[in-house]
């Protein structure tokens, strides 16, 4: 038997700062750039009741951990449940099982923060956020950890939601955060644009992007849905979290590919390649950059292991026992 730490959402909530998440995820992507294994998500759809079961995983050898997400969304409960198993990358033993819901906006936001750090202009200080949910909060807080922000404009279709988001983030950040009445008003003049929506069609006109803008698109990972139009993809240095995912479920890139405005060579590099220094990130103040973030095991394992270490140091969680296969895989 081996003892494995079980961490509830309450155990890990508030356990780490936004900067802790960004640092952990940056290290995870550095390892990916140096060859750490990771695969895009596997998504299984159920018709009745309608639901989605998703998995993705990664191995971070230098961290010494591996694992990923398994989560369900929809089905009869019409809710979502996130489990994060974490294993020791040297022995293979299970280290922890985390209720992964509360860390989700932070670990996904951290991936966006890492991308901003290597792809946005160093003097970027204005942000457009399209979307007003938990993921939008995670993205904005991570960006604030890597750039000195002055102004944030937020748009989402429901006025009450965007105003509530703006009020909350205005209190959390030193930057001035205000709601605007259209995505065009948010994007115009922004140094950084974040899309964190459930929209099936583009949420702004790519012609509105000014030279030097960075875009993080993280709300859609479906081959037939997209947040960015073909113009935005065509104009940009395009960086996905995983190259393989770009031609699987990155709907914005696939639409541009189908329209013939780009080919697969338009994929500049994976985020990890840039973080590891294999290729440069932003090369001048005029280029437009896009980070297409669909969620990977890289940020999940990196964040989960960081939380596991902090929880262990603080004596949080309870232990559960797992039997090794050599003892239990007997067929008896």
C-alpha positions, 0 to 999 in steps of 0.5 A: 500500500502507498499513502496518497494525499487527497486535497479538497477544493477548500484545501487548495483554495487560496493556498498559492498566489497568482505569481506562484501559479505563473512561476510553476506553469512557466517552468512546466512549459520550459520542460515541454520545450525541452521535450517533456511529453504532453498530449492534447485533450481527449474529449468524449461526447455523450448524447443522452444525457448530453455531456462531455468527458475529457482527459489530458495528461503530461509528464514533467520529468524535472519537476518529478511529477506526471498526471493531468485532468479527468473531468465531466461536464453536463450529463444528468447533473448539468454541472462539472467535476474536476479530478486531478491525479498526480503521480511521482515521475520517478517511482510511478507511485500516486502522490495526490488526488486533487479536487481540481475545480478551484485551481482551474482558472488560475492554472489556465490563466497562468498559461496565458500569463506566461504567453503574455510575458514572452509574446506581448510588448514589454510596455503593454499596459492596456488590456481588452477582456472579452468575457466576464466569467471565472476564466476571464478573471484568471487570465486578467489576474495572471496578466497583471502578475507579468505586466504593469497594467494601467487600464482594462476594458471588459465586454460581455453581451450581458451588461450586468455581468460585464459591469459586475466583473469590472467592479470586482476586478477594479477592486482587486487590481491597481489598474482601472477596470471599466465595462464597455458596450461592445467588443470593438470598443474594448479591442480598439487601442488595447495592447493585449486582448483576451477572449474567454468566452463560449462563443461559437463565432468570432467575437471581434473583427481582426482588422481592429488589431493594431500593430504590436497587439498580443491576443490570448484566445482560450475560450474555444477548443472545438474544430467548428467553433472559434473566437478569432476570425481568419483575419486575426489568425492571418495577421498574427504570429500564431503560437498554440500551447501544443502544435498537435492541438492546432490541427485537432480542435483549434477552431480559429486556426482550422477555419483560417486553414480551410479558408486558405489564408494560412497553411500549417507552416503558419504555426510558428512554435509551441509556447514551450519552444519559446519559453525554453529559448529554442525560438524567439518570442516577440521579435519587434514592437509591430508584430501581432501575436496570438496564443491559442490556449486550449488547456493542457496537462502541462499547466495542470501538472505544474500547478497541481504539484505546486499545490501538493508541495504547499499543502504537504508543508502546511499539513493539509489534506487527508491520506488515502491508500492505493494498492500496487498492482503487484499485490492486487492484480491477482485475478483472485 
